[in-house]
Amino acid sequence: MPDPGGSAVFLNGRLDGGAAVDLMVDKGRIIAFDRNAASPGMASIDLDGGLVLPGLIDGHAHLDKSLVGDVWIDNDSSAVIQDRIDHELRVESLARLPLAQRAANLVELAITHGTTRIRTHVDVESRYGIGRVEAIAGVRERYRDAIDIEIVAFPQLGVVSRPGTVALLDAALDAGADLLGGIDPAGVDHDVKGQLDVLFGLAAKRGVALDFHLHDQGSLGLHQLERIAERAAAQSMQGRVAISHAHCLGTVDPALLQPVIDKLAAGGVSIMTFGPGAVAMPPIKRLREAGVTVFSGNDNIRDPWTPFGNADMLERAMIVAYRSGYRSDGDLRIAFDLATVAAAKATGAADYGLWPGAWADFSVVAAASFPEAVVARPVRDCVVKRGKVVARGGRLVGR
């Protein structure tokens, strides 16, 4: 289990909007959030007037694919998913560092950027068995006191169309995975009902949540969104099913969306977007107004799928805002919410936020407000996990 947390008072911080605060932390939790919270004999840390951000959350990552810290490899694959999957095999033969070390490099980069929680999808398939899940579970254990890592058993090559995959997914849950993933039930498995029967059935049997990759666009994508939302409602899994990407929501006639959006809301299905550059964005505001939780993640970072990314969820919030045409402070707060409060809700992070009783997971930056932090993306002067400083000025502490 993670360390229960530290006790200290963090002096001279500032809230979004400018109010000055001291944060008293005991056993890893915020117990007072006011000026002059210091207690005699308690260690104190001066935040020097910095803006306090709630812990940033990367709601969708692929730690097992990372090339961070390894040799530079030309990303010469096409935009076709199968081409990129084939490119992964070529890259694996060129990488010099073990998978676990590359993943650790990415985790450390995320920590220094103020990320306190990651949901990572980890490949489970016949080529690797459950070895990648075991490797990432080891990385999670190594950094358990600095960041929370949630593992999705991800069947990238398909579920019902790949013999043996269902048994591997089940075994992955015993090896450290926390929830099950799915991928394009129509586009990959060519069997929407078959994949959903298997995954919802196994999720019910094992008592775990689900997170689907859905790249299929147009009416085919909408059809799958509806089927997943209907299953979530029928199995009373509201709040425990997410759909990552859902590009179809941004690529069809907006007039066709409302029945689908209503089903997503009724099924309590969350939508993850990373601000993709090659396809249209989901209508974030429209989804939120209907009661659908929308959150964000970095997705791939410097790996066989893309050469881009730096594990900074403030930068990801900026990308989402930029792609959505956001400019006002109100809109920029929406982008920030996707990487914080909404992501916490979608990934089931308990006791999250800046309030007495919450875990003391936060970072401090030189900015006056959350919107300015999204735009400026300043260095995280201080990163705190469960009341302990884990990074300062872009560098890990104590490692």
N, C-alpha and C positions, 0 to 999 in steps of 0.2 A: 504494500500500500504506500501511497505518497506520504511524504513527511507531513505531519499535521499542521505545520505552518509556523510562521514566526510571530513575534510580538514586538511592536515598536510604534512610535508616533511619527508620522510623516508631516512635517511642518511646512507652512507657507505654500500650499498648493492653491490652484485656482480652478473653479468649475467653469463649464461652458457658460458664457455670459459674463464672467468676470468676478464672481463672488470668491473671496479668499476663504480657505478652509485648512484645518488640520485634520488628518485622518489618524485616529487611534485604532491600532490593529492588535488583536489578541488571538493567539492560536490560529492564525491565518485568516481571520475574519475581521471585517470592519465592525467595530463596536461603537464608535462615535465619529461623527462627521460634522465638525464644527470648529470654530476658532478656539484657541486655548485649550485643546484637548489633551495636552501633555500631562503625564502622571509622573510623580517623583520616582526616580530610579529606572524609568523606562527608556530604552535606547531611542534616540531621535535622529531623524534623517531630514535634512533641509531640501525641499523641492525647489527653492529659489524662485518662487512665483510661477512655476511652470503649469501648463494646462494638464489636468488629470483626465486621461482617456480610459474608459473601461477596457478590459483586455480585448484585443482584436481577435476575431475568430475566422479561421480559414475553413469554410464549410465544404470545400471540395479540393482535394489535392491528390497527387499520385507520387508518394514518397518512394515507391519501389522503382520508379522509372528515372529518377533524378541522375543528372550528370554533373551536378554542382561539385566543383573541386577536382574534376577529372579533366582529361585532355579535351580539347575542342574538337568536335566532330561535326562535319558538314551536314546540316539538316536538309537533304536534297529529295525528300519524299514529296509526293503530290498531296493534294487535299483529300484524296480518296482514303477512307478509313482503312480499307484492307491494305493499301500501299503503305500506310503508316505503321500498321501492325507488322508487315513484312520488314519495314525499315528497323523496327525494334530489334529483330533478330540479328540484323547486320551490326547494329550498334553494340549489342551485348558482346560480340566478339572483339570489338575495338576498345571498349572501356578497360581501363587499367585497374581501377579501384574496385573492391568488393561492393556488392549492392548495399550492404549495411552501412559501409563507410560513406557512400554517396548520399544515402538517406540521412545519415547523421549530419552531414554537412548542410543539407537543406534544412533540417530541423533547427540547427544552430542559427542559420541565417534568419529563419522565421522568428526565433526567440528574440534576437537582437532588434527585430522590427516590431516588437511589442505584441506578437501573437502568443496567446496563452492557451489556445485550443485549436486542434486540427482534426478534421475528418478526412482520412485518407482512404482512397480506394486502392486495393492491392490485388493484383492478378492472381486468380485461382484457375488453373487449367492443366491439361494433361502434360504439357511441356515442363511445368514447374511444380506440379502437385500443390502442396500447401507450403512449400519452402519459403516463398516470399512473405507469406503471412507470418511465419515463424521468425524470419529475419526482422521484419518491421516490429513485431512484438518485442523482440530484443532491444531494438532502438527505443521503443516506448519505455521499457523498463529503465534503460540507461538515463533517460531524461525526465523521469516521472515527477521529479520535484521542481522542474522548470516549465513544464508544458503538459497539457492533457492531450493524448492522441487516441482518437477513436478509429478503429479499423473496419472497413467494409470489405467483405469477401466479394471480389469483383470478377464475374465470369466474362471477360472481354470477348472471347471467341464464341459465346453463346451458351445456352443452358440445355434445352432439350435436344438441340441438334448436335451436341458434342457428348458422346457416350462417356459416362463416368463423372461428368461434371457435378451432378447433383450430390453424389457421395462425397466429392471433394469439398463442396460448399459446406456440407454438414460437418466434415472433419475440420474445416477451417475455423468453425465456431469453437471447437474444442481446443484449437491451437492458438487462440487469442483474438480472433475476429469478434467484433461486437454486433455487427448487423450484416444483412445480406444485400448484395447488389444485383441489379438486372441490367440488360442492355437491349435496346431496340427489339422488342418481342417480334415485330413484323419484319423489320429490315435485316436482322441478324438471324433469328431463329425461324422466321417465316411461319410462326405459330403463336399468335398472341395468346389465345386461351391456354395453350400448353405451357408456355413459360409462366404465365400468371398463376395457373393452377399449382405448379411446382413451387414457385417462390412464396406465394402467400400461404400455401400449405406448410412449407418448412418453417416459415416465420412464425406461424401459429404454434407449431409443434415445439419450437425452441424458444418462443417468447421474445423474439428480437424484432427490430425495426427493419425497414426496407428503404433503399435508395437506388433508383433506376437512372441509368444514362439513357436519354432519349434524343437521338439526333434526327430521326426521321422527320421530314418536313411535310407541309401541306396537309391535306385531309387525312392522309395515312397517319401522320403524327397526332392530329386531333383525335382520331379514333382511339389510339392507344392511351392518350391522356384520359379520355372518358372511361375506358375500361379499367384503368388503374384506380381512378377516383371512385368508381362504383365498387370495386373490390375493397378499397380502404373503408368505405362507409359500411358495407355489408359485414365486414369482420371487426367493426368498431375499433379500427386502427387510426382514428383521427389523431393527428399530431405525430404519427410514427411512420409516415410514408413521405418520401421526398422524390422529386423528379428533377434530375440535373440536366441543364441545358434547355430542353423543351423549345428548340428553335422554331418549331411549327407555330408557336404563339405569336411570333413576329413575322411570319412569312405567308399568312393567309389573310383574306379579307376580314378586317376587324368586325364586320357585321356578323360573322359566323362564330365569333368567340364567346358570346355571353352564355349560351347553354353549357359550354365546356368549363368556363370560369366558375359558373354556379356549382357544377359538380365537383370541381377542385375544392371549393370552399366547403361544401357539404361533407366531403370526404376528409377534410383537414389535411389535404396534401400540400406540401411546401414545394416551391419552385426555386432552384438555384440557377443563377446566371453569373458568368464571369466577364461579361462585356465582350462577347466574341467579335472579332474584327471582320470575319468573312460572311456572316449572316446577320439578319435583322435581330434587334433586341426584343425580348418579350415586353409587353406593355406593363411596366412595373407599377405605375400609379393605378392603373385600372385594376390590376390584380389585387393590390393592397386595399383599394377602396371596397372591393368585394369580400374582403376578409381572408384572402389568401396570403400566407406568409411567403415573402420573397427574400432570399438571402444570397450571399455571394461567396466565392472562393477563387483561388488563383488558378485552379485546374493544373495544367502541365506547366512546369518551370524548368527551362533549360534541359530538355530531355529529348527523346527521339521524335516527339510530337511537335515541339516548338523550341526555338533557340532563345525565346524571350522569358522574362519574369525574374523577379528578385525577392519573392516571398513577402512583399510588403502589402498588407491589406489596406493601408491608406492609399497606396498607389492603385490598387485594384478598385477601391471606391472611386478614385478620380477617373479611372477608365470607364467604369459603369456610368458615372455622371456625364462624362464627355460624350460617350456614345448615345446617351439618352437625351442629349441636348439640354442638360440641367445647367442653370446659371445662378438662380437665386439661392439665398441661404437656406430657405425652406427645402428646396430641391436637393441641395448638397447634404442636408441633414438626412434626407431619405437614403442617399448613397451611403452615408456613414452608418445608418441604422442597419443596412444590409450586411455590414461587416461586424456588427456588434450585437445589439439586442435581438434583431430578427434571426441572426445566425445562431444565437444562444437558444432561442425558442425552437428552431428547426432541428438542432442537433441535441436537444435535451440537456443542455447545460444547466444544472441546478444552482440556485442561489447565486445568480450572476448579476452584476451591475455595481453601481455606485450608491449603496445604501447600507445602513446598519444591519448587520446580519449576513450580508453577502460576502463571498470569498474576496479577499483583498488581492484581486488580479487587475492590474492596471499599468499604464505607462504614462510618462510625463514628457511633454514636448513644449517647445517655445512657440506658442500660438495663443490667440485670444479666444478662439472658439472652435467647435468641431468643423464648421465649414472651412475655416482658414486652414485647419490641419489637413483636410482632404486636398485642398488646392496646393498648399506648400509642401506637404509631406516631409516635415522636419525630422531630423535625427531623433530617435527616442533617447532622451537624456537619461532616463531611468526606467527599467522594466521590473515590475514586481509580480511575483507569483506566490499566492498564499502568504502574503506579508513579508516575503524575503526578496531582496534585490537579486535578480538573476542576470541583469545586463545593465551596462552603463555606456552611454555614448557610442552605441554600435558594437560593443564588445561584451562577450559573456563574462560573468563574474564567477570566480572560483572553479574554473575548468581549464 
